Amino acid sequence: MGFLSVGKNVLISDKASFHGAARITLGESVRIDDFCILSAGDGGIVVGKYVHIACYSSLIGKETIKLGDFAGISSRVSIYSSSDDYSGEVLTNPTVPEEFTRIDNRPVFVGRHCIIGAGSVILPGVTIGDGAAIGALSLISKDCTPFTIYSGVPARKVSERSPELLEAEKRFIACKNRE
């Protein structure tokens, strides 16, 4: 399909769509389900190892979008590294030349072991720290600290999340290395 690179054991639905595939990197053991859209702009999209992107999710924008190892993207999640200016001072949408728009282009980073709940939206410029969890239908417009659970519109901190999964990762990797 013309990806920049693809790891071993990658499963991609034939119903998923890719734009700018030459700027998309997929790590080992990635699964991308039906009706996902990955549209990589100049910054590209980097998907780490053991990442699942569930059905109807989209990763779109001009800047970099990076998903860390063991991240889980639930169904209907939208991650944007670009967004139109809604002030009414400029024109919007991709059919209008850039000189007449004011687009917010900033990278998005989803850390290792993050889980993003169904229907959530992540806006440009956000970093979601390692191990953070985002509840379903949340709007993420600001950075999220590691091993913290967020939920709501706009998302707010709900509680801490256990880092025990780091020990589970070590056991998993040790098991894989014995194979």
MDTraj code that builds the backbone (N, CA, C; nanometers):
import mdtraj as md
import numpy as np

residues = "MET GLY PHE LEU SER VAL GLY LYS ASN VAL LEU ILE SER ASP LYS ALA SER PHE HIS GLY ALA ALA ARG ILE THR LEU GLY GLU SER VAL ARG ILE ASP ASP PHE CYS ILE LEU SER ALA GLY ASP GLY GLY ILE VAL VAL GLY LYS TYR VAL HIS ILE ALA CYS TYR SER SER LEU ILE GLY LYS GLU THR ILE LYS LEU GLY ASP PHE ALA GLY ILE SER SER ARG VAL SER ILE TYR SER SER SER ASP ASP TYR SER GLY GLU VAL LEU THR ASN PRO THR VAL PRO GLU GLU PHE THR ARG ILE ASP ASN ARG PRO VAL PHE VAL GLY ARG HIS CYS ILE ILE GLY ALA GLY SER VAL ILE LEU PRO GLY VAL THR ILE GLY ASP GLY ALA ALA ILE GLY ALA LEU SER LEU ILE SER LYS ASP CYS THR PRO PHE THR ILE TYR SER GLY VAL PRO ALA ARG LYS VAL SER GLU ARG SER PRO GLU LEU LEU GLU ALA GLU LYS ARG PHE ILE ALA CYS LYS ASN ARG GLU".split()
xyz = np.array([
    [0.0819, -0.1206, 0.0000],
    [0.0000, 0.0000, 0.0000],
    [0.0855, 0.1259, 0.0000],
    [0.2183, 0.1088, 0.0075],
    [0.3062, 0.2244, -0.0003],
    [0.3374, 0.2906, 0.1319],
    [0.3217, 0.2197, 0.2444],
    [0.3542, 0.2765, 0.3752],
    [0.5032, 0.3043, 0.3863],
    [0.5400, 0.3989, 0.4717],
    [0.6804, 0.4285, 0.4974],
    [0.7497, 0.3047, 0.5533],
    [0.6852, 0.2393, 0.6509],
    [0.7335, 0.1107, 0.7012],
    [0.6199, 0.0378, 0.7715],
    [0.6321, -0.0960, 0.7715],
    [0.5304, -0.1819, 0.8330],
    [0.6020, -0.2943, 0.9077],
    [0.5661, -0.3136, 1.0345],
    [0.6238, -0.4210, 1.1143],
    [0.5588, -0.5542, 1.0845],
    [0.6007, -0.6559, 1.1581],
    [0.5459, -0.7911, 1.1435],
    [0.4088, -0.7993, 1.2093],
    [0.3294, -0.8959, 1.1659],
    [0.1993, -0.9272, 1.2261],
    [0.1024, -0.8085, 1.2274],
    [0.0991, -0.7339, 1.1203],
    [0.0079, -0.6197, 1.1088],
    [-0.1192, -0.6667, 1.0384],
    [-0.2335, -0.6374, 1.0988],
    [-0.3634, -0.6733, 1.0425],
    [-0.4395, -0.5461, 1.0084],
    [-0.4711, -0.5288, 0.8803],
    [-0.5409, -0.4095, 0.8336],
    [-0.6648, -0.4515, 0.7571],
    [-0.7791, -0.4001, 0.7965],
    [-0.9027, -0.4275, 0.7243],
    [-0.8934, -0.3720, 0.5828],
    [-0.9476, -0.4470, 0.4886],
    [-0.9519, -0.3956, 0.3514],
    [-1.0560, -0.2849, 0.3374],
    [-1.1289, -0.2554, 0.4440],
    [-1.2269, -0.1472, 0.4431],
    [-1.1716, -0.0189, 0.5065],
    [-1.0458, -0.0219, 0.5522],
    [-0.9814, 0.0978, 0.6074],
    [-0.9276, 0.1826, 0.4919],
    [-0.9156, 0.3134, 0.5158],
    [-0.8663, 0.4067, 0.4128],
    [-0.7400, 0.4758, 0.4610],
    [-0.6460, 0.4928, 0.3669],
    [-0.5186, 0.5571, 0.3989],
    [-0.4891, 0.6647, 0.2961],
    [-0.4511, 0.7823, 0.3446],
    [-0.4115, 0.8935, 0.2593],
    [-0.2735, 0.9378, 0.3058],
    [-0.1832, 0.9600, 0.2123],
    [-0.0460, 0.9919, 0.2488],
    [0.0244, 0.8720, 0.3085],
    [-0.0029, 0.7531, 0.2563],
    [0.0533, 0.6286, 0.3113],
    [0.2052, 0.6319, 0.3195],
    [0.2706, 0.7033, 0.2306],
    [0.4173, 0.7118, 0.2321],
    [0.4690, 0.7837, 0.3568],
    [0.3789, 0.8453, 0.4336],
    [0.4164, 0.9139, 0.5578],
    [0.3606, 0.8424, 0.6806],
    [0.3204, 0.7158, 0.6647],
    [0.2630, 0.6384, 0.7748],
    [0.3557, 0.5221, 0.8092],
    [0.3891, 0.5103, 0.9387],
    [0.4704, 0.4015, 0.9909],
    [0.3842, 0.3178, 1.0842],
    [0.3812, 0.1877, 1.0606],
    [0.3058, 0.0952, 1.1451],
    [0.4031, -0.0015, 1.2115],
    [0.4002, -0.0065, 1.3433],
    [0.4881, -0.0968, 1.4163],
    [0.4393, -0.2403, 1.4126],
    [0.5077, -0.3241, 1.4839],
    [0.4769, -0.4671, 1.4928],
    [0.3441, -0.4901, 1.5654],
    [0.2692, -0.5892, 1.5194],
    [0.1445, -0.6328, 1.5844],
    [0.0419, -0.5208, 1.5988],
    [0.0226, -0.4471, 1.4924],
    [-0.0791, -0.3414, 1.4866],
    [-0.2046, -0.3992, 1.4221],
    [-0.3212, -0.3573, 1.4714],
    [-0.4477, -0.3961, 1.4089],
    [-0.5298, -0.2715, 1.3834],
    [-0.5739, -0.2565, 1.2573],
    [-0.6577, -0.1436, 1.2168],
    [-0.7865, -0.2011, 1.1593],
    [-0.8989, -0.1697, 1.2229],
    [-1.0279, -0.2299, 1.1907],
    [-1.1022, -0.1574, 1.0784],
    [-1.2205, -0.2089, 1.0470],
    [-1.3047, -0.1570, 0.9391],
    [-1.3322, -0.0069, 0.9540],
    [-1.3345, 0.0588, 0.8404],
    [-1.3791, 0.1972, 0.8252],
    [-1.2956, 0.3006, 0.9004],
    [-1.1717, 0.2657, 0.9340],
    [-1.0788, 0.3639, 0.9908],
    [-1.0215, 0.4476, 0.8779],
    [-0.9876, 0.5722, 0.9100],
    [-0.9230, 0.6619, 0.8146],
    [-0.7964, 0.7137, 0.8794],
    [-0.6835, 0.6915, 0.8134],
    [-0.5572, 0.7497, 0.8543],
    [-0.5126, 0.8394, 0.7404],
    [-0.5131, 0.9700, 0.7663],
    [-0.4778, 1.0689, 0.6641],
    [-0.3572, 1.1474, 0.7141],
    [-0.2389, 1.1114, 0.6631],
    [-0.1139, 1.1685, 0.7122],
    [-0.0752, 1.2915, 0.6330],
    [-0.0572, 1.4009, 0.7047],
    [-0.0054, 1.5221, 0.6431],
    [0.1463, 1.5206, 0.6440],
    [0.2054, 1.6385, 0.6348],
    [0.3505, 1.6503, 0.6265],
    [0.4228, 1.5853, 0.7445],
    [0.3654, 1.5926, 0.8640],
    [0.4297, 1.5374, 0.9840],
    [0.4216, 1.3879, 0.9955],
    [0.3300, 1.3257, 0.9223],
    [0.3168, 1.1809, 0.9231],
    [0.2418, 1.1260, 1.0426],
    [0.2194, 0.9957, 1.0371],
    [0.1546, 0.9211, 1.1451],
    [0.2475, 0.8072, 1.1819],
    [0.2743, 0.7927, 1.3117],
    [0.3587, 0.6849, 1.3616],
    [0.2771, 0.6045, 1.4618],
    [0.2587, 0.4770, 1.4312],
    [0.1834, 0.3867, 1.5180],
    [0.2837, 0.2878, 1.5768],
    [0.2911, 0.2830, 1.7092],
    [0.3866, 0.1960, 1.7764],
    [0.3489, 0.0492, 1.7684],
    [0.4132, -0.0329, 1.8514],
    [0.3909, -0.1772, 1.8554],
    [0.2688, -0.2103, 1.9406],
    [0.1992, -0.3167, 1.9046],
    [0.0849, -0.3683, 1.9809],
    [-0.0224, -0.2614, 2.0013],
    [-0.0569, -0.1954, 1.8938],
    [-0.1586, -0.0895, 1.8965],
    [-0.2822, -0.1379, 1.8223],
    [-0.3985, -0.1125, 1.8797],
    [-0.5258, -0.1425, 1.8147],
    [-0.5986, -0.0121, 1.7871],
    [-0.6438, 0.0040, 1.6627],
    [-0.7271, 0.1178, 1.6232],
    [-0.8605, 0.0587, 1.5800],
    [-0.9631, 0.0794, 1.6624],
    [-1.0932, 0.0166, 1.6413],
    [-1.1739, 0.0864, 1.5313],
    [-1.2797, 0.0202, 1.4896],
    [-1.3605, 0.0625, 1.3752],
    [-1.4088, 0.2073, 1.3855],
    [-1.4164, 0.2694, 1.2679],
    [-1.4661, 0.4054, 1.2492],
    [-1.3791, 0.5138, 1.3133],
    [-1.2578, 0.4814, 1.3515],
    [-1.1695, 0.5829, 1.4085],
    [-1.0978, 0.6573, 1.2975],
    [-1.0535, 0.7814, 1.3293],
    [-0.9812, 0.8596, 1.2288],
    [-0.8646, 0.9332, 1.2938],
    [-0.7538, 0.9353, 1.2212],
    [-0.6349, 1.0102, 1.2581],
    [-0.6059, 1.0995, 1.1388],
    [-0.6222, 1.2315, 1.1588],
    [-0.6200, 1.3241, 1.0460],
    [-0.5447, 1.4509, 1.0832],
    [-0.4612, 1.5012, 0.9920],
    [-0.4014, 1.6316, 1.0111],
    [-0.2668, 1.6475, 0.9456],
    [-0.2238, 1.7717, 0.9394],
    [-0.0988, 1.8068, 0.8726],
    [0.0235, 1.7731, 0.9577],
    [0.0127, 1.7886, 1.0888],
    [0.1260, 1.7640, 1.1788],
    [0.1328, 1.6175, 1.2210],
    [0.2382, 1.5837, 1.2932],
    [0.2614, 1.4470, 1.3391],
    [0.1521, 1.3996, 1.4341],
    [0.1111, 1.2754, 1.4151],
    [0.0281, 1.2049, 1.5126],
    [0.1056, 1.0793, 1.5481],
    [0.1330, 1.0609, 1.6778],
    [0.2096, 0.9447, 1.7216],
    [0.1325, 0.8697, 1.8289],
    [0.1182, 0.7386, 1.8082],
    [0.0561, 0.6495, 1.9063],
    [0.1651, 0.5602, 1.9635],
    [0.1838, 0.5640, 2.0949],
    [0.2872, 0.4847, 2.1597],
    [0.2520, 0.3370, 2.1657],
    [0.3519, 0.2551, 2.1969],
    [0.3335, 0.1112, 2.2081],
    [0.2210, 0.0778, 2.3063],
    [0.1449, -0.0247, 2.2745],
    [0.0362, -0.0781, 2.3575],
    [-0.0811, 0.0187, 2.3741],
    [-0.0906, 0.1198, 2.2887],
    [-0.2047, 0.2125, 2.2960],
    [-0.3288, 0.1453, 2.2389],
    [-0.4435, 0.1807, 2.2918],
    [-0.5709, 0.1290, 2.2427],
    [-0.6624, 0.2435, 2.2063],
    [-0.7051, 0.2464, 2.0808],
    [-0.7948, 0.3500, 2.0315],
    [-0.9300, 0.2827, 2.0074],
    [-1.0289, 0.3148, 2.0892],
    [-1.1613, 0.2533, 2.0776],
    [-1.2354, 0.3059, 1.9554],
    [-1.3498, 0.2469, 1.9280],
    [-1.4251, 0.2834, 1.8079],
    [-1.4710, 0.4287, 1.8105],
    [-1.4748, 0.4869, 1.6905],
    [-1.5226, 0.6228, 1.6662],
    [-1.4404, 0.7324, 1.7350],
    [-1.3156, 0.7037, 1.7651],
    [-1.2258, 0.8058, 1.8192],
    [-1.1735, 0.8893, 1.7033],
    [-1.1652, 1.0205, 1.7238],
    [-1.1096, 1.1116, 1.6233],
    [-0.9907, 1.1841, 1.6829],
    [-0.8770, 1.1747, 1.6137],
    [-0.7556, 1.2427, 1.6568],
    [-0.7168, 1.3394, 1.5459],
    [-0.7074, 1.4682, 1.5810],
    [-0.6795, 1.5731, 1.4836],
    [-0.5498, 1.6452, 1.5175],
    [-0.4590, 1.6562, 1.4206],
    [-0.3415, 1.7413, 1.4387],
    [-0.3603, 1.8734, 1.3626],
    [-0.4779, 1.8934, 1.3061],
    [-0.5137, 2.0188, 1.2385],
    [-0.6602, 2.0506, 1.2662],
    [-0.6895, 2.1796, 1.2795],
    [-0.8273, 2.2221, 1.3023],
    [-0.8472, 2.3620, 1.2444],
    [-0.9611, 2.3831, 1.1830],
    [-0.9951, 2.5152, 1.1309],
    [-1.0141, 2.6153, 1.2442],
    [-1.0033, 2.7433, 1.2117],
    [-1.0314, 2.8532, 1.3034],
    [-1.1814, 2.8796, 1.2965],
    [-1.2489, 2.8712, 1.4098],
    [-1.3944, 2.8857, 1.4151],
    [-1.4386, 3.0278, 1.4497],
    [-1.3458, 3.1252, 1.4525],
    [-1.3781, 3.2609, 1.4969],
    [-1.4709, 3.3362, 1.4023],
    [-1.4736, 3.2965, 1.2758],
    [-1.5496, 3.3704, 1.1759],
    [-1.4677, 3.4782, 1.1082],
    [-1.3411, 3.4910, 1.1472],
    [-1.2533, 3.5926, 1.0893],
    [-1.1894, 3.5479, 0.9587],
    [-1.1897, 3.4177, 0.9325],
    [-1.1266, 3.3608, 0.8125],
    [-1.2180, 3.2532, 0.7555],
    [-1.1866, 3.2112, 0.6351],
    [-1.2632, 3.1033, 0.5730],
    [-1.2185, 2.9693, 0.6294],
    [-1.3034, 2.8681, 0.6120],
    [-1.2720, 2.7344, 0.6627],
    [-1.2947, 2.6306, 0.5534],
    [-1.2383, 2.5163, 0.5724],
    [-1.2496, 2.3906, 0.4993],
    [-1.1385, 2.3743, 0.3969],
    [-1.1062, 2.2524, 0.3637],
    [-0.9892, 2.2255, 0.2798],
    [-1.0037, 2.2637, 0.1327],
    [-1.1200, 2.3107, 0.0904],
    [-1.1354, 2.3535, -0.0491],
    [-1.0884, 2.4969, -0.0698],
    [-1.0614, 2.5681, 0.0405],
    [-1.0211, 2.7083, 0.0361],
    [-0.8680, 2.7165, 0.0443],
    [-0.8029, 2.7963, -0.0390],
    [-0.6569, 2.8108, -0.0311],
    [-0.6126, 2.8564, 0.1085],
    [-0.4969, 2.8063, 0.1527],
    [-0.4464, 2.8337, 0.2881],
    [-0.4365, 2.9821, 0.3214],
    [-0.4095, 3.0663, 0.2223],
    [-0.3932, 3.2099, 0.2480],
    [-0.5220, 3.2743, 0.3003],
    [-0.6354, 3.2072, 0.2836],
    [-0.7641, 3.2601, 0.3300],
    [-0.8150, 3.1896, 0.4550],
    [-0.7321, 3.1018, 0.5123],
    [-0.7706, 3.0271, 0.6318],
    [-0.6712, 3.0548, 0.7436],
    [-0.7003, 3.0069, 0.8603],
    [-0.6083, 3.0101, 0.9746],
    [-0.6223, 2.8743, 1.0435],
    [-0.5371, 2.7828, 1.0034],
    [-0.5482, 2.6456, 1.0527],
    [-0.4519, 2.6243, 1.1688],
    [-0.5019, 2.5612, 1.2735],
    [-0.4224, 2.5249, 1.3901],
    [-0.3592, 2.3882, 1.3616],
    [-0.2303, 2.3878, 1.3286],
    [-0.1565, 2.2644, 1.3003],
    [-0.0566, 2.2411, 1.4127],
    [-0.0813, 2.1401, 1.4954],
    [0.0114, 2.1061, 1.6037],
    [0.0129, 1.9546, 1.6219],
    [0.1289, 1.8986, 1.6573],
    [0.1374, 1.7529, 1.6725],
    [0.0551, 1.7008, 1.7892],
    [0.0202, 1.5728, 1.7800],
    [-0.0530, 1.5028, 1.8855],
    [0.0256, 1.3776, 1.9228],
    [0.0456, 1.3575, 2.0520],
    [0.1176, 1.2407, 2.1005],
    [0.0318, 1.1658, 2.2013],
    [0.0076, 1.0396, 2.1724],
    [-0.0636, 0.9501, 2.2637],
    [0.0417, 0.8533, 2.3158],
    [0.0637, 0.8532, 2.4457],
    [0.1723, 0.7765, 2.5052],
    [0.1505, 0.6262, 2.5074],
    [0.2519, 0.5588, 2.5552],
    [0.2480, 0.4131, 2.5708],
    [0.1388, 0.3748, 2.6715],
    [0.0718, 0.2665, 2.6444],
    [-0.0298, 0.2098, 2.7342],
    [-0.1496, 0.3005, 2.7565],
    [-0.1715, 0.3971, 2.6694],
    [-0.2916, 0.4804, 2.6809],
    [-0.4106, 0.4051, 2.6241],
    [-0.5251, 0.4327, 2.6798],
    [-0.6498, 0.3799, 2.6246],
    [-0.7442, 0.4980, 2.6058],
    [-0.7977, 0.5080, 2.4843],
    [-0.8856, 0.6199, 2.4499],
    [-1.0255, 0.5624, 2.4288],
    [-1.1216, 0.6043, 2.5103],
    [-1.2572, 0.5508, 2.5068],
    [-1.3356, 0.5905, 2.3834],
    [-1.4349, 0.5096, 2.3518],
    [-1.5178, 0.5250, 2.2316],
    [-1.5742, 0.6659, 2.2178],
    [-1.5683, 0.7162, 2.0954],
    [-1.6290, 0.8444, 2.0630],
    [-1.5532, 0.9662, 2.1115],
    [-1.4361, 0.9487, 2.1659],
    [-1.3591, 1.0624, 2.2162],
    [-1.2956, 1.1392, 2.1011],
    [-1.2686, 1.2684, 2.1261],
    [-1.2054, 1.3559, 2.0280],
    [-1.0816, 1.4159, 2.0922],
    [-0.9689, 1.4073, 2.0197],
    [-0.8428, 1.4640, 2.0657],
    [-0.8049, 1.5740, 1.9678],
    [-0.7826, 1.6952, 2.0207],
    [-0.7569, 1.8126, 1.9378],
    [-0.6072, 1.8394, 1.9209],
    [-0.5701, 1.9249, 1.8245],
    [-0.4291, 1.9529, 1.7968],
    [-0.3526, 2.0020, 1.9195],
    [-0.2252, 1.9609, 1.9252],
    [-0.1349, 2.0085, 2.0286],
    [-0.1371, 1.9318, 2.1581],
    [-0.2157, 1.8261, 2.1668],
    [-0.2317, 1.7522, 2.2911],
    [-0.1268, 1.6421, 2.3042],
    [-0.0747, 1.6278, 2.4248],
    [0.0075, 1.5128, 2.4621],
    [-0.0657, 1.4389, 2.5724],
    [-0.0912, 1.3122, 2.5484],
    [-0.1540, 1.2268, 2.6490],
    [-0.0428, 1.1395, 2.7055],
    [-0.0109, 1.1609, 2.8318],
    [0.1026, 1.0937, 2.8946],
    [0.0870, 0.9431, 2.9016],
    [0.1998, 0.8744, 2.9121],
    [0.2003, 0.7282, 2.9204],
    [0.1016, 0.6787, 3.0254],
    [0.0273, 0.5756, 2.9891],
    [-0.0625, 0.5103, 3.0832],
    [-0.1904, 0.5844, 3.1146],
    [-0.2142, 0.6983, 3.0540],
    [-0.3382, 0.7722, 3.0804],
    [-0.4558, 0.6997, 3.0155],
    [-0.5725, 0.7154, 3.0744],
    [-0.6953, 0.6562, 3.0214],
    [-0.7975, 0.7669, 3.0016],
    [-0.8653, 0.7620, 2.8864],
    [-0.9648, 0.8627, 2.8513],
    [-1.1003, 0.7945, 2.8437],
    [-1.1969, 0.8407, 2.9217],
    [-1.3304, 0.7827, 2.9212],
    [-1.4029, 0.8095, 2.7907],
    [-1.5025, 0.7271, 2.7616],
    [-1.5800, 0.7393, 2.6389],
    [-1.6414, 0.8792, 2.6265],
    [-1.6517, 0.9250, 2.5021],
    [-1.7167, 1.0517, 2.4671],
    [-1.6514, 1.1743, 2.5310],
    [-1.5213, 1.1684, 2.5521],
    [-1.4486, 1.2800, 2.6123],
    [-1.3901, 1.3712, 2.5053],
    [-1.3735, 1.4993, 2.5393],
    [-1.3082, 1.5970, 2.4531],
    [-1.1759, 1.6338, 2.5179],
    [-1.0664, 1.6011, 2.4483],
    [-0.9328, 1.6265, 2.5015],
    [-0.8735, 1.7454, 2.4270],
    [-0.8655, 1.8581, 2.4964],
    [-0.8107, 1.9804, 2.4365],
    [-0.6847, 2.0260, 2.5076],
    [-0.6478, 1.9584, 2.6164],
    [-0.5281, 1.9923, 2.6939],
    [-0.4512, 1.8652, 2.7258],
    [-0.3237, 1.8820, 2.7580],
    [-0.2402, 1.7667, 2.7911],
    [-0.2966, 1.6884, 2.9086],
    [-0.2709, 1.5587, 2.9069],
    [-0.3152, 1.4680, 3.0130],
    [-0.1923, 1.4055, 3.0781],
    [-0.1878, 1.4075, 3.2104],
    [-0.0718, 1.3563, 3.2822],
    [-0.0691, 1.2039, 3.2810],
    [0.0504, 1.1464, 3.2924],
    [0.0640, 1.0005, 3.2899],
    [-0.0157, 0.9327, 3.4019],
    [-0.0625, 0.8126, 3.3724],
    [-0.1319, 0.7244, 3.4671],
    [-0.2429, 0.7965, 3.5432],
    [-0.3218, 0.8711, 3.4670],
    [-0.4367, 0.9424, 3.5200],
    [-0.5566, 0.9104, 3.4313],
    [-0.6745, 0.9054, 3.4897],
    [-0.7978, 0.8799, 3.4154],
    [-0.8711, 1.0128, 3.3984],
    [-0.9112, 1.0405, 3.2738],
    [-0.9831, 1.1628, 3.2392],
    [-1.1167, 1.1263, 3.1766],
    [-1.2151, 1.2147, 3.1959],
    [-1.3451, 1.1938, 3.1335],
    [-1.4204, 1.3260, 3.1250],
    [-1.5091, 1.3371, 3.0247],
    [-1.5981, 1.4524, 3.0166],
    [-1.5711, 1.5443, 2.8988],
    [-1.6585, 1.6481, 2.8922],
    [-1.6498, 1.7500, 2.7876],
    [-1.6571, 1.8864, 2.8558],
    [-1.5473, 1.9590, 2.8683],
    [-1.4124, 1.9137, 2.8394],
    [-1.3669, 1.8108, 2.9427],
    [-1.2685, 1.7313, 2.9075],
    [-1.2219, 1.6251, 2.9968],
    [-1.1578, 1.6836, 3.1223],
    [-1.1862, 1.6160, 3.2321],
    [-1.1271, 1.6522, 3.3614],
    [-1.0703, 1.5261, 3.4254],
    [-0.9732, 1.5469, 3.5125],
    [-0.9142, 1.4350, 3.5855],
    [-1.0196, 1.3701, 3.6748],
    [-1.0298, 1.2360, 3.6652],
    [-1.1248, 1.1612, 3.7470],
    [-1.0522, 1.0920, 3.8619],
    [-0.9414, 1.0253, 3.8303],
    [-0.8635, 0.9550, 3.9330],
    [-0.7292, 0.9137, 3.8763],
    [-0.6513, 0.8507, 3.9593],
    [-0.5226, 0.7958, 3.9158],
    [-0.5465, 0.6592, 3.8524],
    [-0.4502, 0.6149, 3.7699],
    [-0.4561, 0.4827, 3.7070],
    [-0.3333, 0.4055, 3.7527],
    [-0.3515, 0.2792, 3.7804],
    [-0.2421, 0.1954, 3.8298],
    [-0.1329, 0.1783, 3.7246],
    [-0.0066, 0.1896, 3.7650],
    [0.1041, 0.1616, 3.6732],
    [0.1402, 0.0130, 3.6679],
    [0.0611, -0.0721, 3.7310],
    [0.0876, -0.2164, 3.7334],
    [0.1022, -0.2742, 3.5926],
    [0.0386, -0.2124, 3.4950],
    [0.0476, -0.2635, 3.3579],
    [0.1902, -0.2630, 3.3052],
    [0.2783, -0.1829, 3.3650],
    [0.4189, -0.1843, 3.3237],
    [0.4846, -0.3175, 3.3589],
    [0.4457, -0.3746, 3.4731],
    [0.4954, -0.5079, 3.5113],
    [0.4381, -0.6136, 3.4179],
    [0.3103, -0.5981, 3.3812],
    [0.2488, -0.6912, 3.2859],
    [0.3205, -0.6851, 3.1515],
    [0.3613, -0.5651, 3.1100],
    [0.4361, -0.5514, 2.9848],
    [0.5680, -0.6278, 2.9931],
    [0.6398, -0.6148, 3.1044],
    [0.7671, -0.6857, 3.1207],
    [0.7483, -0.8371, 3.1092],
    [0.6435, -0.8882, 3.1737],
    [0.6154, -1.0327, 3.1655],
    [0.5821, -1.0731, 3.0223],
    [0.5040, -0.9909, 2.9539],
    [0.4662, -1.0180, 2.8149],
    [0.5891, -1.0205, 2.7241],
    [0.6745, -0.9205, 2.7372],
    [0.7953, -0.9120, 2.6540],
    [0.8875, -1.0305, 2.6825],
    [0.9023, -1.0677, 2.8091],
    [0.9864, -1.1836, 2.8441],
    [0.9311, -1.3097, 2.7804],
    [0.8003, -1.3255, 2.7829],
    [0.7354, -1.4408, 2.7191],
    [0.7588, -1.4409, 2.5697],
    [0.7446, -1.3241, 2.5052],
    [0.7660, -1.3130, 2.3614],
    [0.9117, -1.3461, 2.3242],
    [1.0054, -1.3043, 2.4100],
    [1.1466, -1.3285, 2.3821],
    [1.1833, -1.4769, 2.3927],
    [1.1040, -1.5533, 2.4680],
    [1.1289, -1.6972, 2.4796],
    [1.0789, -1.7744, 2.3587],
    [0.9928, -1.7144, 2.2804],
    [0.9357, -1.7835, 2.1640],
    [1.0370, -1.8054, 2.0547],
])
top = md.Topology()
chain = top.add_chain()
for i, resn in enumerate(residues, 1):
    res = top.add_residue(resn, chain, resSeq=i)
    for name in ("N", "CA", "C"):
        top.add_atom(name, md.element.get_by_symbol(name[0]), res)
traj = md.Trajectory(xyz[None], top)
